[in-house]
Amino acid sequence: MATPINGFLGQTTNYTTINELITKWPTTAQNQGVKLFGIAVDGVETDYLNPIAIGNLTLATNENPKSWLSYGSSAGIGVPSAYDGWFTDPIKNRAEINHNPNTNQSQALKLKWADNQDITSATIDLSSLSPKTSPGLGDQGNEVGLLQIFNNGVLVPTSNFTITRINAPTAAKPITLSSDGVTFTGDRTDGSFKFKIEANPLSNITFDELRFSAKAYDSPTAAYLATPFKDDGSDYLVRNIEYQGTEDAVNLQFSAPTFSVNEDGTPVAAVTVTRTGSSAGTASATVNLTNGTATAPGDYTGTPIAVNFAAGDTAPKTIVIPIVDDALVEGNESINLTLTNPTGSSRVTLGTQSTATLNVVDNDNAGTLQFSAPTFSVNEDGTPVAAVTVTRTGGSAGAVSATANLTNGTATAPGDYTGTPIAVNFAAGDTAAKTIVVPIVNDTLVEGTETVNLTLASPTGGATIGTQGTATLNIVDDDSTLQFSAPTFSVNEDGTPVAAVTVTRTGSTAGAASATVNLADGTATAPGDYTGTPITVNFAAGDGTSKTVNIPITNDTLVEGTETVNLTLANATGATLGTQSTATLSVLDNDSSLQFSAPTFSVNEDGTPVAAVTVTRTGSTTGAASATVNLADGTATAPGDYTNTPIAVNFAAGDSAPKTVTIPIANDTLVEGTESVNLTLANATGATLGTQSTATLSILDNDSSLQFSAPTFRVNENGTPVAAVTVTRTGNVTGAVSATVNLADGTATAPGDYTGTPIPVNFAAGDAAPKIVNIPIVNDTLVEGTERVNLSLTNPTGNASIGTQSTAILNIADDDSTLQFSSPIFSVNEDGTPIAAVTVTRTGNANSAVSATVNLSNGSAIAPFDYTTTPIAVNFAAGDSAPKTLIMPIVDDFFPFEGTETVNLSLTNPTGSATIGTQGTAILNIVDNDVFPFLGAPLAASSTASEPDITDFRSASAIDSNVDSGRFHHQFCRRGSEC
C-alpha cells in the first residue's frame, strides 16, 4: 500500500563547510531514496555518492575533492566538468550547471527518485541566474535554464503540470512551458527563481526524475556575439527542492528468527531473506555474520554475503552459509546473522526481523556410555560369571570417560566388596566395550546371592550416560544352601505329582550334604491322608542336582477337597538351610461331591426364577454321577403352592457344569407373602453328598396385601401423632387398590373423644409407599387417662386383600392432670414417724406446674391436742410427676388412754390443668405410743378404730390418785353425753 512522502533537499542559507553541503544534498538524498547524478557536456555521468575523479579541476586549499559540490557565496549544487579549459581558472572553486556557448552544449543535474516512489509536486529554488559582466562590455545577455520532467525515463509533457512562481519581483522574468520542458530566464533584476511544479490531478501523472540544464544567453550583446571565443555562458545552482508524492515500501528481512544447518553444510532450516511490499526496482542488502558460540574461521567463513532482488522479483532468497565441518565434539553452536546496507533502485528498508540466529548442528558425537546389561554376576571368589561391561555407542569422537560408583544392595562394603569408584576410559575412536573388575571379598558365610548397585556417573569428553546407566552385580555365594525349590507343591490323591516336592542345593557343592524333610498336619491328617515318617534328602560331593521327594499319600474315598501337608527342612549337614526351608504340599482330592450351590434360592410365584436352584459337582468328574432333589413343605404346601414330585439331577462323565433344577410352582391368587419349600439332595450315585445337601426355596408372592403397620398406635389428645396410624401395602403393586379404616369405641367414645367417620386409604398403581391415616381427635378438658379407639381395615378393592394385621388400637394420650391420695388410709406414729406415709400422686399430663391443698379435720383425733390443722400445700413443677410425701403435724402427748386415733384428710383447690381424682379424701391413723397405767402396755384400739370403751375403763379396780383430773376429762369425757 502506497504511503504519502514529503522530502526536502538542500538548505536556504549558504554552506560553511564541504561536509555541511554533503550532508544536506547527497547524504540526505540517499536517505530519502533520491539519487543525484552530474552529466558533463561530453555526456560522462557521475554518481554523486561515488564520483569519478576530475583531474583538471582545481579546488581551494584543504578542500575535500568532491568536485560535483559547490558552496560559497551562493548555496547550491552544480555539475563538474571541463570544457575548453574554463575550469582551469584557478579562481573557480565551485561547480555549476554550465552552458558551453562555444559548442552549444550544457551540463545537466539529474535527480532520480527510487523506483517505488511517485512524485506529484516539487517546489524548486534556483540561484545565480545572473549574467556575467565583462570589463568594458557590461552584461553580455540574460542567463537561461531548462528543467525537464521524466517518468520511467520518458519525458513528460509540461502540459500536464501547473507552474507557480513564488516570491517573484514586480518585473518578473518569464517562465515558459514548451515541448522540451520548463524554461526560465534571469537577469540582474530577477536572478533567483523559486517555483512549484504540480501534476494535474485529473491527468493521473506522476514523475520520478528532474533534469536541470542551461541554454545559450537570451538577448546576447553584440560585443558578446562578436567575441570569437566565449569565456562565459549561462550557469546556475539548485539551492533546494521540496517535494511530495507516495511510496510503496520495500522491506527486506529474514524469514524467521532462527535457522539451522548441519555441520556438513546441509541445511535443516535454510537461511532465507524475503522481500515484501513493492516489487518495483532492484533491492539488495548484505548479510553480516558474527560469532555466537561458533567462531570464525574455525566453524564458518565470516565473509559478508550479498542478497539481491531484481526489479519485479519477490521470490525469497536462500543464503548459503559456508560451514567448516570439523571433527571436534562441540555440541550445537550458533552464528549471529545481521542484515545491513539496504540499497537498490527502490528505496529499501530493513524489516523488524533484521537479525537471526543460525544454529550449526554438530555432527561429531562423543558417544553414549552405558552398562551392556541390567544385571551381571560374579562368583564370591571373584571369577566373573557375566562380567561387568561398559559400552560406547553412537559416536567415538575424542577421548571420553565415566566413573562406575558402587553402593550396597544386599551386599555391604567392605565385608562383601570394596566400594572404591572405578574409572572407565575410552580413547578417541575407541568403541571397544570395557570390562570392569569389581573387588569381591570371599568370606566363609553362607549368605546366598548378594547384590551390589552399580551407577555410571561423571561423563567427560562430551559423552552422555545412556538409559542403562545403572546395573546390579550379583555375588554368587560359594557356600552351600539347601531349601525347597518353591513355597508350594501339589500332588493328586492317588500319589501322582502335579508339582513335585523338590529340594535344591545352591552355592558350593564341595563335600556331601543332607537334610531331613519333616511332615506335619495342615488340613490333611496322618495317617489317614498321608504317612508322616520323616524323609532324608542326600547330596553327594559335587552334586548340585535338585532332589525330588516322594510323599506317601493315602488314596481314600472321602470327598474332602484339597488338603494340605506342612513340610519343613531340618537337620542340615554339610550345608545350611536357605530362606525357603518350609513349604506346603496340597493333596488334590479325586472324589466327587454333589451339593446345592447355596443354602437359599428364590422363585417368583409365576415360576420365573430369581435365584435359580442349582446343584454343583466338585472333586473328580470321572464317571457319571446323579442325585434326587426331594421337596417338602416349609411354609408353602403341596399341591396348592408347588408340585412335590422328586426331581433327578444327572452329571455325565467329565461333566462339572452346575445343573439348574426347575421347581413346578402353583401361581395362586392368595396373598400369602413369601413361602418356603424345603429341598433335600438324596440317593447320590457315583458321588457323595456335600455339606450343602439341603436348601430352602423361597416362593415370592405376587399378590397384594393391605394391613396396619403395627398392632398399636398412639396420638396425643391434641391430635399430634406419637406413632402415626399407618397402612402398608405388601406384595404385588400392579394396579390401584384401596381399603376403609373403620373406627369403633374402645375406652374412648365418639363423638366425645374422636370422630368415628370411616376413612378411605388409597394406593395408586405401582405405589407401595405406606399411607398415614389421620384420626380426628377431640381435645377435651377431662382427665380421662389414655383411652383407646378400635381400628379395623375392611372393603379391600383391586387385587388387594386384608393382611393379618387387619385391626389395631389407637391410644389417645390424655393431656389433663389428676391429683389424688395414693391410698384411702395412711398411718403415723404419735411421735410423727410415718408407718404408711401420706402421699399425693399426679397422673395424666405433666407439662405444666400444678398444685392443691391438703385440709385436715377431726376424726377421732382432736385438734389442737392430737395434731395441728394448718392446711398443707402440695406442689408439682412442670414435668414433675413424682409422688409427694406430706409431713403430718402430730402432737406427741403422754396420755395412755387414747389408743389409735384418726384425722380426716381432703384434697382441695387444684390449680393449673389439674383436677382432684376419685381418691380426693383419706384417713390418717395416729398410733398411740403411751403405756396403759394399769396394764403396763398401750391401750389397744377397739375394733372400730375409735375411742376405747369408757365403761371398760370405769370397771377398773383402782385409779392412780395422782392422775391429773384435766387429763382424765380430756381422755374419757370427750363424748360429752357420758360425763
Steps between C-alpha positions, in 0.01 A plus 500: 500500500634841398570748779545877463856635502639852543865584440740792507849527351748784556458806718416869469824644638854481368725207600796551723677165446511236233372241751192710567426504128550121480259447788229724358513368144635150411473346846147630558404400146624147554306475828183606316550261209613772253810456284704797376696494174710759322514479117793674337487670158676197358226273638704350784261429791615519861321340797530754776553231764773334295653784297761452231822698522515831316871550447501853365279655768691701750333560836599734778762385743392226750167441328362149470520415129126445457511682166129477443422717802481874513494737788598850583315824455202309355362178646430225251612201302638491147687281251876465449665472160766669291442659166754696307704554817238711669525306827874545501434848622661486847240736644218258427432299815152371439306302245189637328254390236688657206417561134795496257423776255783389274348153434141577605519209747386497862570310816199344673410429865275191528287414807361145475251377760482132590296262284244459776444876534255711295537883529201725440644845576825680571593849615834600346731783609768598248774759553765691299313540171678834464695597186873559522651840438806528279735792555393789283218299349235481774251220520542267210138365499233329714579152641257222409431166679295194402311250723385173345257259673520121449311189609667161454750665263232658279467880468166615641336790312484817706133533405429253777637737765413828660796736555466754779764769565570575867630834637545650152603870467264747339675485163549127501689324227300239311457127566380335182371156423602328182505150360852441628442628856481806722719794404592781740693816415682722748678834512640717772152606608362148520778245531358256758194292423274317742204323346278198549420237240188298578350218295142548389300268729263416216782377277619234749855601411796453733874539445814341641781706336595868461783619269641850526713642211594842354440671166669772299470860615173673423544833324882484490684826435669568172834512669439155649398365164804655335740325736650204315544294821238533768640481849161503675151357460177431687565335837308457827461288811210301650462642849234257634206283398193415711285219359183296567383160375439138601718200570436124485722361777764239419607296806770239525522272804575147614208259464544370857689584820696171493639269236706184521757320289685174545872527556552345156321800350167333414224731617245388755308829480664707225587866563250701295459874431159623382392809310163651585316807377563642152672291235604811307872536445793309631566437868799359680660471843799341666492209746773549759610200709642530851597252768235359727633186665649405163821683405641592162697374319504173697126435477391715204623756248401849613509678161189722458249365247307721254129440449357638173146533367448604137223740403170316532663215697328408829616137528673431836877465476679210664837589649768234508723542805842337460533256793826332604440127560756436773551185704456663842224399741364846569127456524273733307645849445347827382582778252348849520357627170431869431350665191667835411553745209153497342540640147341483156317701241214494746520658837570192714454466875572214739207326670464420868666160448833652396692259727492123535692212652642211303544182704778270377403143590810312605551172314781392726387274785703391795252215548282358774644299787290240676506153653460221246230328708281573802653219706841334532628225726828394656596207719589578858860402416507786246475295178242668277192312390372790288772770504404863566535680164464865393430580133549811285244550222379777271840664444869472571623858464765586756608329817226450756464349844251434780506371857334179620375559855425201725242509780348239730215286375466195720880474502680746727844658472765429611384158620382373161675732250726806476291811426770719339368669179646357178602716200397389151703655214458500119763647267399709197344268241482215754163319512618170650299400810685540830491231769494620861650282771314546829709386803300227679571379858485117513364442851394169655143604584203325341323812376347398174526725200552866598478816287711809439343809334705641212455856369681675212562870569722799417535458121781703337605594146144574387370150569157442653369225727248274322174353626686204652688725737445265791544125545503234768796270573400166655766342723441122481570346841746209491353353820240223483129557573214246502137615460172417334481610137160669555268599785222267379476159333204280406427129454191304395334286766615192305860610556584632153675835540364813338788717620753265657656585835859602419800591718778706338865545585654839424844640557798276538464126426828402666435206734181307573194669645164379635184607680175350629153583368258495792125469430225647721123528475359798316138427411608144409558265794732201537464210462158537337617729218879445489789322677680741729839323519792750452683470166875545457636698202868433405743684269835339414820706473485705180128429461290813440203324340162568661346208686136391465338388826217244475233547767290184570132602443197297615244470220174492699144519371398802702397819328727736692603759247861609478692445827844618606812351660759728660860424394809610694870451419712426808824337620719640221852349480779635278277798414266757645126537446388772261213744545254256335537241778123444524239420236142384466394185314143509366331156466244527217187298583388255227152436647177651369244694706149624412332783691284806466693811387345711780292456815210704359338557162198703391238487226208725409153353553459493119798261482767740370816444707658782695791285623471168317534174693843363401682176583879496463754224456843541658802276516560228245280487190599146404184304418135605512337622820139577603274581794134573574357832617216431747250778577317539831268761647654794674244780529389412147280189468463253214312477275349846560829690474730261311528146360709280726599227257873414554732632227804308367829687446753334265869567421669320210858375525737796490208741555550757778259767373243602768146369438196725531194328656156631399243480782131498382330792681119549529415863420198553729317824576544491876690768683733275690825689510824318432470127567769234518560149369759273662738337252709191576758320284484121535580173324845605375662262251861525379558774756437599858283778632678815608434706812242712317262207442196703609370838392194720524304628201312828562184553289451877458127583520365712213174599681436827683416530873384802702538513878588721793874544546472425875245367750496826695539869424500803722381858462497793741159632598586818302526288183880492457599140428756324713489187286294590192234257382652342186363259240752303294478327164704186448529258215414590141448872433343465154176700479330737743363363829315642799340411835298670774615572856200458734509652853313358803487586868755339724529697824472818290150583378384687194425779451629617838857373452530456122305518174394153393455557124668217294815610317597373150863401430611505131810364322564590134632245251868431581469682833638306798566799726333463844196726552450702818138518620405811696240425773299810609550525881285718734727689741273519809592621847406180685761307688431163347841345474601321184197379303487274200320483170457167320611511132417245231586478127212388275373517141820426304481582126718417200721193540544573869404299802509590867811370676530341842537842668146600402426657838687739723451712807551875507592627846400862569746642753306726742653846537314571836651460848340332811607542862386251771613308807691188420290298754178539703681437834842611631655459845756682712642443848404751765862621496457595131696216338291372209391138473321547168591856395231729364569529121337705224540376142480676165369311199434608145677788328797651683584779259425789738526583870199403716411505871229421756434540874471218756246597768499319842191454719410304817427135476544343843811714542426852626693811399700664640562223763587222255606689183519847345229585243705739285430413128799353308587612144598231248699627193606329177741681264461483120603151389491375860286189557684362805265425797519756782534380861337728762625557856199490740522738803429242779494596877688235704308507838552260796147387571471126486130478459456611137595199293519551115324819387407629149534826303286566191699618192355667189661643178358835383582808294668340195692747277640487147357225279444272800181355636441303820476127436262247652730449799452860610463404870689269738531408870819538700533259798707635795639196686522574879840450655392548874497212766171401665559563876312193622614254235852616443431523127341738254126481479393291207280653236142388481370313202363826361834682519329760722519593874538228768176386659449730801302241692801268482713761660251575776495138607870513582569423868711803575604833366828667572410796723780697341335497157424850392125561506523719190667229302233255614243738386671529157559131452175357629238767496535616137160358402325760717182303547674246722683740742 
